Amino acid sequence: MYRKDPFSQFRDFINLIENRVHALAESYDIEKLAGPQGRVVMYLRDNSDKEIYIKDIEKRLKISKSVASNLIKRMEKNGFIQVVPSKEDKRYKQVVLTELGKTKTQNIQDFHDEMHKQILAGVNREDLEASFRVFARISKNLEKKE
């Protein structure tokens, strides 16, 4: 029987996860929130006690001002966020979740909980820790190439 090389097995594993994530994201109605938009709404949810500005989102996502501006425009168009004048300093624009955005954060949390449950079913602590060590090593190997 033919045995695939480790890289092919890893690529197949990544594809399997991506396919499952996509299918599950559809079932939780969060397809538009699978990438940066999802990270922003969760960041806003987790920091709801603070005023968050576009500059904070740039830093959090490590993106340029222009990329952040386009992201914010898309999110406003999708109805997830609203940009309002800061209560503390009217020169700044605060980014806040809309009611739709708040609803979507719960969908995202439910999605994450379900993904963790499915991915980690039957995986013991020792195997999980070994996986973390392997992924850390792979990450270091990839960082060396940049």
Phi and psi in degrees as GROMACS dihedral restraints (atoms count N, CA, C in turn):
[ dihedral_restraints ]
;  ai    aj    ak    al  type     phi  dphi    fc
    3     4     5     6     1   -75.2    20    10
    4     5     6     7     1   132.0    20    10
    6     7     8     9     1  -112.0    20    10
    7     8     9    10     1   127.9    20    10
    9    10    11    12     1   -70.4    20    10
   10    11    12    13     1   153.1    20    10
   12    13    14    15     1   -70.3    20    10
   13    14    15    16     1   158.3    20    10
   15    16    17    18     1   -56.2    20    10
   16    17    18    19     1   -37.6    20    10
   18    19    20    21     1   -64.7    20    10
   19    20    21    22     1   -42.6    20    10
   21    22    23    24     1   -64.0    20    10
   22    23    24    25     1   -40.6    20    10
   24    25    26    27     1   -62.9    20    10
   25    26    27    28     1   -41.7    20    10
   27    28    29    30     1   -65.3    20    10
   28    29    30    31     1   -43.3    20    10
   30    31    32    33     1   -61.0    20    10
   31    32    33    34     1   -42.8    20    10
   33    34    35    36     1   -62.1    20    10
   34    35    36    37     1   -39.5    20    10
   36    37    38    39     1   -62.8    20    10
   37    38    39    40     1   -45.9    20    10
   39    40    41    42     1   -62.3    20    10
   40    41    42    43     1   -43.9    20    10
   42    43    44    45     1   -61.3    20    10
   43    44    45    46     1   -41.2    20    10
   45    46    47    48     1   -61.1    20    10
   46    47    48    49     1   -45.9    20    10
   48    49    50    51     1   -63.4    20    10
   49    50    51    52     1   -46.0    20    10
   51    52    53    54     1   -59.3    20    10
   52    53    54    55     1   -43.0    20    10
   54    55    56    57     1   -63.9    20    10
   55    56    57    58     1   -41.9    20    10
   57    58    59    60     1   -68.7    20    10
   58    59    60    61     1   -40.7    20    10
   60    61    62    63     1   -61.2    20    10
   61    62    63    64     1   -45.2    20    10
   63    64    65    66     1   -60.4    20    10
   64    65    66    67     1   -48.2    20    10
   66    67    68    69     1   -62.2    20    10
   67    68    69    70     1   -43.0    20    10
   69    70    71    72     1   -70.0    20    10
   70    71    72    73     1   -36.4    20    10
   72    73    74    75     1   -61.1    20    10
   73    74    75    76     1   -39.8    20    10
   75    76    77    78     1   -62.1    20    10
   76    77    78    79     1   -42.6    20    10
   78    79    80    81     1   -68.2    20    10
   79    80    81    82     1   -24.3    20    10
   81    82    83    84     1   -97.0    20    10
   82    83    84    85     1     5.0    20    10
   84    85    86    87     1    57.4    20    10
   85    86    87    88     1    47.0    20    10
   87    88    89    90     1  -130.7    20    10
   88    89    90    91     1    26.5    20    10
   90    91    92    93     1   -55.4    20    10
   91    92    93    94     1   -42.8    20    10
   93    94    95    96     1   -70.0    20    10
   94    95    96    97     1   -13.1    20    10
   96    97    98    99     1  -107.5    20    10
   97    98    99   100     1    18.0    20    10
   99   100   101   102     1   -76.2    20    10
  100   101   102   103     1   -21.5    20    10
  102   103   104   105     1  -113.7    20    10
  103   104   105   106     1  -129.7    20    10
  105   106   107   108     1   -60.1    20    10
  106   107   108   109     1   -35.0    20    10
  108   109   110   111     1   -62.4    20    10
  109   110   111   112     1   -39.8    20    10
  111   112   113   114     1   -64.8    20    10
  112   113   114   115     1   -39.7    20    10
  114   115   116   117     1   -63.9    20    10
  115   116   117   118     1   -37.7    20    10
  117   118   119   120     1   -67.5    20    10
  118   119   120   121     1   -47.6    20    10
  120   121   122   123     1   -63.7    20    10
  121   122   123   124     1   -35.7    20    10
  123   124   125   126     1   -71.1    20    10
  124   125   126   127     1   -36.5    20    10
  126   127   128   129     1   -62.5    20    10
  127   128   129   130     1   -43.8    20    10
  129   130   131   132     1   -64.9    20    10
  130   131   132   133     1   -40.7    20    10
  132   133   134   135     1   -62.8    20    10
  133   134   135   136     1   -44.9    20    10
  135   136   137   138     1   -70.8    20    10
  136   137   138   139     1   -15.5    20    10
  138   139   140   141     1  -123.3    20    10
  139   140   141   142     1    34.0    20    10
  141   142   143   144     1   -65.3    20    10
  142   143   144   145     1   -14.9    20    10
  144   145   146   147     1   -86.0    20    10
  145   146   147   148     1    -0.3    20    10
  147   148   149   150     1  -124.0    20    10
  148   149   150   151     1   159.2    20    10
  150   151   152   153     1   -83.2    20    10
  151   152   153   154     1   125.1    20    10
  153   154   155   156     1  -110.5    20    10
  154   155   156   157     1   129.9    20    10
  156   157   158   159     1  -109.5    20    10
  157   158   159   160     1   165.9    20    10
  159   160   161   162     1   -57.1    20    10
  160   161   162   163     1   -37.6    20    10
  162   163   164   165     1   -60.3    20    10
  163   164   165   166     1   -37.0    20    10
  165   166   167   168     1   -63.6    20    10
  166   167   168   169     1   -39.0    20    10
  168   169   170   171     1   -68.5    20    10
  169   170   171   172     1   -38.8    20    10
  171   172   173   174     1   -56.8    20    10
  172   173   174   175     1   -47.9    20    10
  174   175   176   177     1   -66.1    20    10
  175   176   177   178     1   -44.6    20    10
  177   178   179   180     1   -61.9    20    10
  178   179   180   181     1   -43.8    20    10
  180   181   182   183     1   -91.8    20    10
  181   182   183   184     1    -5.0    20    10
  183   184   185   186     1    56.3    20    10
  184   185   186   187     1    54.4    20    10
  186   187   188   189     1  -126.7    20    10
  187   188   189   190     1   162.0    20    10
  189   190   191   192     1   -75.5    20    10
  190   191   192   193     1   167.3    20    10
  192   193   194   195     1   -60.3    20    10
  193   194   195   196     1   -43.3    20    10
  195   196   197   198     1   -67.4    20    10
  196   197   198   199     1   -39.6    20    10
  198   199   200   201     1   -65.6    20    10
  199   200   201   202     1   -42.7    20    10
  201   202   203   204     1   -62.5    20    10
  202   203   204   205     1   -41.7    20    10
  204   205   206   207     1   -60.6    20    10
  205   206   207   208     1   -46.0    20    10
  207   208   209   210     1   -64.5    20    10
  208   209   210   211     1   -40.1    20    10
  210   211   212   213     1   -61.1    20    10
  211   212   213   214     1   -46.9    20    10
  213   214   215   216     1   -62.6    20    10
  214   215   216   217     1   -41.8    20    10
  216   217   218   219     1   -60.3    20    10
  217   218   219   220     1   -44.1    20    10
  219   220   221   222     1   -63.4    20    10
  220   221   222   223     1   -41.4    20    10
  222   223   224   225     1   -68.0    20    10
  223   224   225   226     1   -36.4    20    10
  225   226   227   228     1   -64.8    20    10
  226   227   228   229     1   -45.3    20    10
  228   229   230   231     1   -59.6    20    10
  229   230   231   232     1   -38.4    20    10
  231   232   233   234     1   -76.8    20    10
  232   233   234   235     1    -9.5    20    10
  234   235   236   237     1    84.5    20    10
  235   236   237   238     1    14.0    20    10
  237   238   239   240     1   -84.8    20    10
  238   239   240   241     1   -29.9    20    10
  240   241   242   243     1  -136.1    20    10
  241   242   243   244     1   169.0    20    10
  243   244   245   246     1  -137.8    20    10
  244   245   246   247     1   141.8    20    10
  246   247   248   249     1  -106.6    20    10
  247   248   249   250     1   120.5    20    10
  249   250   251   252     1  -129.3    20    10
  250   251   252   253     1   157.8    20    10
  252   253   254   255     1   -62.1    20    10
  253   254   255   256     1   142.9    20    10
  255   256   257   258     1   -63.5    20    10
  256   257   258   259     1   143.8    20    10
  258   259   260   261     1   -75.5    20    10
  259   260   261   262     1   -28.0    20    10
  261   262   263   264     1   -85.6    20    10
  262   263   264   265     1   -36.9    20    10
  264   265   266   267     1  -150.0    20    10
  265   266   267   268     1   107.2    20    10
  267   268   269   270     1   -61.1    20    10
  268   269   270   271     1   -14.1    20    10
  270   271   272   273     1   -71.9    20    10
  271   272   273   274     1   -22.2    20    10
  273   274   275   276     1   -99.8    20    10
  274   275   276   277     1   151.6    20    10
  276   277   278   279     1  -106.1    20    10
  277   278   279   280     1   121.8    20    10
  279   280   281   282     1   -90.0    20    10
  280   281   282   283     1   142.0    20    10
  282   283   284   285     1  -104.9    20    10
  283   284   285   286     1   123.8    20    10
  285   286   287   288     1  -129.7    20    10
  286   287   288   289     1   151.6    20    10
  288   289   290   291     1   -74.8    20    10
  289   290   291   292     1   141.2    20    10
  291   292   293   294     1   -84.4    20    10
  292   293   294   295     1   177.1    20    10
  294   295   296   297     1   -61.6    20    10
  295   296   297   298     1   -39.8    20    10
  297   298   299   300     1   -62.0    20    10
  298   299   300   301     1   -42.7    20    10
  300   301   302   303     1   -60.3    20    10
  301   302   303   304     1   -41.3    20    10
  303   304   305   306     1   -64.5    20    10
  304   305   306   307     1   -41.4    20    10
  306   307   308   309     1   -62.1    20    10
  307   308   309   310     1   -42.2    20    10
  309   310   311   312     1   -65.6    20    10
  310   311   312   313     1   -32.0    20    10
  312   313   314   315     1   -62.7    20    10
  313   314   315   316     1   -36.4    20    10
  315   316   317   318     1   -68.2    20    10
  316   317   318   319     1   -39.5    20    10
  318   319   320   321     1   -61.1    20    10
  319   320   321   322     1   -42.5    20    10
  321   322   323   324     1   -64.2    20    10
  322   323   324   325     1   -43.5    20    10
  324   325   326   327     1   -62.0    20    10
  325   326   327   328     1   -43.7    20    10
  327   328   329   330     1   -62.3    20    10
  328   329   330   331     1   -40.8    20    10
  330   331   332   333     1   -60.3    20    10
  331   332   333   334     1   -48.5    20    10
  333   334   335   336     1   -60.7    20    10
  334   335   336   337     1   -43.3    20    10
  336   337   338   339     1   -60.4    20    10
  337   338   339   340     1   -43.8    20    10
  339   340   341   342     1   -66.9    20    10
  340   341   342   343     1   -40.7    20    10
  342   343   344   345     1   -62.0    20    10
  343   344   345   346     1   -45.5    20    10
  345   346   347   348     1   -60.0    20    10
  346   347   348   349     1   -43.5    20    10
  348   349   350   351     1   -60.9    20    10
  349   350   351   352     1   -46.0    20    10
  351   352   353   354     1   -69.2    20    10
  352   353   354   355     1   -45.7    20    10
  354   355   356   357     1   -66.6    20    10
  355   356   357   358     1   -38.7    20    10
  357   358   359   360     1   -96.3    20    10
  358   359   360   361     1     3.9    20    10
  360   361   362   363     1   -58.7    20    10
  361   362   363   364     1   124.0    20    10
  363   364   365   366     1    76.9    20    10
  364   365   366   367     1     5.0    20    10
  366   367   368   369     1   -94.7    20    10
  367   368   369   370     1   121.8    20    10
  369   370   371   372     1   -82.4    20    10
  370   371   372   373     1   166.3    20    10
  372   373   374   375     1   -58.3    20    10
  373   374   375   376     1   -43.0    20    10
  375   376   377   378     1   -63.4    20    10
  376   377   378   379     1   -43.3    20    10
  378   379   380   381     1   -65.2    20    10
  379   380   381   382     1   -39.1    20    10
  381   382   383   384     1   -64.1    20    10
  382   383   384   385     1   -43.4    20    10
  384   385   386   387     1   -64.0    20    10
  385   386   387   388     1   -38.4    20    10
  387   388   389   390     1   -63.8    20    10
  388   389   390   391     1   -39.3    20    10
  390   391   392   393     1   -61.9    20    10
  391   392   393   394     1   -42.5    20    10
  393   394   395   396     1   -61.0    20    10
  394   395   396   397     1   -40.9    20    10
  396   397   398   399     1   -63.4    20    10
  397   398   399   400     1   -42.6    20    10
  399   400   401   402     1   -64.8    20    10
  400   401   402   403     1   -45.8    20    10
  402   403   404   405     1   -64.3    20    10
  403   404   405   406     1   -36.1    20    10
  405   406   407   408     1   -64.0    20    10
  406   407   408   409     1   -41.7    20    10
  408   409   410   411     1   -64.5    20    10
  409   410   411   412     1   -43.9    20    10
  411   412   413   414     1   -61.7    20    10
  412   413   414   415     1   -42.5    20    10
  414   415   416   417     1   -60.1    20    10
  415   416   417   418     1   -44.1    20    10
  417   418   419   420     1   -62.7    20    10
  418   419   420   421     1   -41.8    20    10
  420   421   422   423     1   -60.1    20    10
  421   422   423   424     1   -41.7    20    10
  423   424   425   426     1   -71.5    20    10
  424   425   426   427     1   -35.6    20    10
  426   427   428   429     1   -65.2    20    10
  427   428   429   430     1   -32.8    20    10
  429   430   431   432     1   -62.7    20    10
  430   431   432   433     1   -26.8    20    10
  432   433   434   435     1   -85.2    20    10
  433   434   435   436     1   -10.8    20    10
